Each structure stands twice: as structure tokens, then as C-alpha cells.
Amino acid sequence: MNIYEDPEYEEKMNQVTDRMGYLILDLIHMSLQKLATENEIYKEWLEIRLEVQRDSTPRSPKTEEQDIPF
């Protein structure tokens, strides 16, 4: 039997495409949530790092031997 002769073919394909659309939307939603969470964590980390730099005492200039690239 040819799939195009199936009377329920169009309904089945509509269901499949709807489910694929929902899957894609769910993936986008989850990705955006993860980005928002990671952005918050990075922002907090950056604020703490800036606080530590402000609170630290001034240091003497480093020589080339002491300079460690970050």
C-alpha cells in the first residue's frame, strides 16, 4: 500500500510536525534558561572578583619573573 493512499496520512503528518515543533521550542526554551542561569553565575562571580580587587591592598610592581599570565 502506498503511504499517500492512507486516509489518515495527512492527520499523522500534522501530528508529527506539531510534535517536532514543540520539541524544537522546548529545546530553545531550555537553552535560554541555561544561558540565563550561566549569565547570573558569571555576573555574581565577576562582582565578587571586582570586590576582592577593590579590597586588596596595593601590591608592589612585579618583575617579569613574578608575572604569571592569567
Number of C-alpha atoms within 10 A of each C-alpha: 5 5 9 9 8 10 9 10 12 12 9 12 11 11 12 12 11 12 12 12 12 12 12 12 12 12 12 12 12 12 12 12 12 12 12 12 12 12 12 12 12 12 12 12 12 12 12 12 12 12 11 11 11 10 9 9 8 8 6 6 8 9 8 7 6 8 9 8 4 3
